[in-house]
Structures are given as C-alpha cells and as structure tokens.
Amino acid sequence: MILEIWWSSLAAADRDLLGMLDAGERARVESLERSADRGRSLISAAMLRVAVGSYLGIAPAEVVVDRTCAECGGPHGAPRIVSHGTPAPSVSVSHSGLLAVVALVPRGPVGVDVQRLGDLADPADGHGWATREAMFKAGTPERGDVVVHELRPPLPGYVAVAVAPAELEGAPRITHWPRPIPA
C-alpha cells in the first residue's frame, strides 16, 4: 500500500478537460467568477479523475465522485470516490496559486494541502498551516495512526503536506500530470 501524490499546474487548464467532468463539476467550474479559480477547479477535478481512473484501471470519465457536504447536503463537500465492485480509494485534493495536488491511498484517512507562502498571514508558519489543513481533511486522526509527509512542491514559494495511514510502505509515489511542471 502506497501514498500516491499527483501534481499539476494552472498552465494545464484547457476547456477540453470539461468533457471529462460530470454535470455538477462542470457547473461548479463555470460558476466561479475568477478565471484562475475556474482553472484551479477544472485542473483539480480532472486530475482527481485521472488519478483514480489510473488506480482503478478505468477511464477518467467513468470515475464517480461524490461531493455531498456532510453538514448541509450541498454538492461542495470533500470528494469521495464511489466504486461498484472494487474497493474505492481514499482521496484528498488541494490547490493554491498555480498548483493543484491530489493524494490517493487504497484505504484509510488521507489529507493533502498545498499553500502559496505569499498568501499566508504568517509565511513562517506555512508547514504548520499545511499540516493542520491536511490533518483536518484526513478527519483529524490520532497522530499515531497517520504519518505526516512533507512534500516538495514542483514550484518554489509553496509548502505542501500529506497525511496518510501509518502502515503505508515507502516514500510517496509522485506523478506530474499531464507533464512535469517547469520551475
């Protein structure tokens, strides 16, 4: 069992990716006012589908993503993969500035956060901020049940952390989608 980390950048945003998304995801992308927000939302949703499709051996458009909010029932909650017949992986998504990241594990709690340091009130606390966000996304598990992985973002000026089950083996497997990000 291994932690998979997928990276992409806003430069990969392309309207053709909308065809990979379901109607709810397309509506969310198109509802955002700022083009950068639309791009980040598009990249994150598409990359999540590509990562899960790769893991499950299915086409990205066949991946079923449930984003029902646990508090209000709206379509803006943390992503959950719905899989029929095979166990669904646990996933987490984050984006900030020019970067988007997806974390995937076969099972168990997972959380990921990336932050552009210039956007934080206290850039010196970037690692702490990202760790708290990743822990929250993982469901705030007990520290002994998970390992905090400091990630190396593909661009300078960012900090990123993933939280994953302690029983995972080895270093995270890193994938750049659709291609490596030039620094």
C-alpha positions in Angstrom: 0.0 0.0 0.0 1.5 3.4 -1.0 0.6 7.0 -1.0 0.2 8.5 -4.5 0.7 12.2 -5.0 -0.4 13.8 -8.3 0.8 17.4 -9.1 -0.4 19.8 -11.8 -0.4 23.5 -12.5 -2.8 26.1 -13.8 -0.9 26.0 -17.1 -2.6 22.7 -17.8 -6.1 24.2 -17.7 -7.8 23.5 -21.0 -11.6 23.7 -21.8 -11.3 20.3 -23.4 -11.0 18.9 -19.9 -14.6 19.8 -19.2 -15.7 16.8 -21.2 -14.1 14.5 -18.5 -16.2 16.0 -15.7 -19.8 15.3 -14.7 -22.5 17.9 -14.9 -22.1 19.0 -11.2 -18.4 19.5 -11.6 -18.8 21.5 -14.9 -21.4 23.7 -13.2 -19.1 24.4 -10.3 -16.2 25.3 -12.6 -18.4 27.6 -14.7 -20.0 29.2 -11.6 -16.7 30.6 -10.4 -16.1 34.3 -11.2 -12.4 34.5 -11.5 -10.7 32.7 -14.4 -7.8 31.5 -12.1 -10.4 29.9 -9.7 -12.1 28.2 -12.7 -8.8 26.9 -13.9 -7.8 25.5 -10.4 -11.2 23.9 -10.0 -11.0 22.4 -13.5 -7.5 21.1 -13.1 -8.2 19.6 -9.6 -11.4 17.8 -10.7 -9.8 16.5 -13.9 -6.6 15.3 -12.2 -8.6 13.6 -9.5 -10.5 11.6 -12.1 -7.2 10.8 -14.0 -5.5 9.6 -10.8 -8.5 7.5 -9.6 -9.0 6.1 -13.1 -5.4 5.1 -13.3 -5.7 3.4 -9.9 -8.9 1.6 -10.7 -8.0 0.8 -14.4 -11.0 2.7 -15.8 -11.4 5.8 -18.0 -11.4 9.1 -16.1 -14.9 9.9 -17.2 -16.1 6.7 -15.6 -14.9 7.7 -12.2 -17.8 8.6 -9.9 -17.0 11.4 -7.5 -19.5 12.2 -4.7 -19.0 15.7 -3.2 -22.0 15.8 -0.9 -21.4 18.0 2.1 -21.7 16.0 5.3 -23.1 19.1 7.1 -25.7 20.6 4.6 -26.0 18.1 1.8 -24.8 20.5 -0.8 -22.5 19.5 -3.7 -19.4 21.2 -2.3 -18.1 18.6 0.2 -14.8 16.8 0.2 -14.5 14.3 -2.7 -15.4 10.7 -2.1 -15.0 8.0 -4.7 -17.9 5.7 -5.4 -16.9 2.4 -6.7 -19.0 -0.5 -7.6 -17.4 -3.9 -7.3 -13.9 -2.8 -6.3 -12.8 -1.0 -3.2 -12.7 2.7 -3.7 -9.5 4.6 -2.8 -9.5 7.4 -0.3 -8.6 10.8 -1.8 -7.9 14.4 -1.0 -7.5 17.5 -3.2 -5.9 20.9 -2.7 -4.9 23.9 -4.8 -3.3 27.2 -4.3 -1.8 29.8 -6.6 -0.5 27.9 -9.7 -0.5 24.4 -8.2 -3.0 21.6 -7.7 -2.4 18.4 -5.9 -4.3 15.1 -5.3 -3.4 12.5 -2.7 -4.7 8.9 -3.0 -4.4 5.9 -0.8 -6.1 2.4 -1.1 -7.9 2.9 2.2 -7.8 4.9 5.4 -7.5 8.6 6.2 -5.8 10.8 3.8 -5.4 14.6 3.6 -3.3 16.9 1.5 -2.7 20.6 1.5 -0.6 23.0 -0.7 -0.3 26.7 0.1 1.4 29.5 -1.7 3.5 31.0 1.1 2.8 34.6 -0.1 -0.9 34.1 0.6 -0.4 33.2 4.2 -0.6 35.8 7.0 2.5 34.2 8.6 4.6 32.5 5.9 7.0 31.2 8.6 4.1 29.0 9.8 3.5 27.6 6.3 4.4 24.0 7.3 2.2 24.2 10.4 -0.7 25.6 8.4 -0.5 22.9 5.7 -0.2 20.2 8.4 -3.3 21.4 10.2 -5.2 21.6 6.9 -4.1 18.1 5.8 -5.0 16.7 9.2 -8.5 18.3 9.1 -9.0 16.9 5.6 -8.0 13.4 6.8 -10.7 13.6 9.5 -8.3 14.7 12.3 -7.0 11.2 13.0 -4.8 10.3 16.0 -1.1 11.2 15.3 0.0 7.5 15.9 -2.5 6.3 13.2 -1.0 8.5 10.5 2.3 9.8 9.2 2.8 13.4 8.1 4.7 13.6 4.8 6.4 16.9 3.9 6.0 17.2 0.2 8.3 19.1 -2.2 6.1 21.2 -4.4 7.2 21.5 -8.0 7.5 25.3 -7.8 9.3 27.5 -5.3 7.4 29.6 -2.8 4.9 26.8 -1.8 4.6 24.4 1.1 2.7 21.1 0.9 1.9 18.3 3.4 0.1 15.0 3.1 -1.3 12.9 5.9 -1.7 9.2 5.3 -2.1 5.9 7.2 1.0 4.9 9.2 1.0 1.4 7.7 1.9 2.7 4.2 5.2 1.5 2.8 7.9 3.6 1.4 8.0 7.2 0.1 5.0 8.6 -1.8 4.8 7.9 -5.5 4.9 11.3 -7.3 3.2 11.8 -10.7 3.2 15.1 -12.6 0.1 15.5 -14.8 -0.1 16.0 -17.7 3.7 16.6 -17.7 6.4 17.8 -15.3 6.0 21.4 -14.2 8.9 23.7 -15.3 10.3 25.5 -12.3 
